[in-house]
């Protein structure tokens, strides 16, 4: 599955637009993590525990979006975007969304190696 933030796949033609796809997850912080990260917040620096939590959430949302696209018969998801929102105190939603498409010749036909502008985001 090709997943890209661009509106097209470099060197490939879109055969059909299948529709919007999305994947989301809601993650909550835990008390133990809050205490240690709160101390880090006082002295400054990256909150690595939260960074890891958000990276895992983005990956899960992306995988769910890809699964929805595969169920539609897509070869690629273009125009991928990510949104975060606080849904409760200490809990955030990560939403990944894009447009599922089929490519002329399918996803593997004459596929070029991923380039900087056409790299998988998953």
Secondary structure, 3 states (H helix, E strand, C coil): CEECCCCCCCCCCEEEEEEEEEEEEEEECCHHHHHHHHHHHHHCCCCHHHHHHHHHHHHHHHHHHHHHHHHCCCCEEEEEEEEEEEEECCEEEEEEEEEEEEECCCCCCCCCCCCHHHCCCC
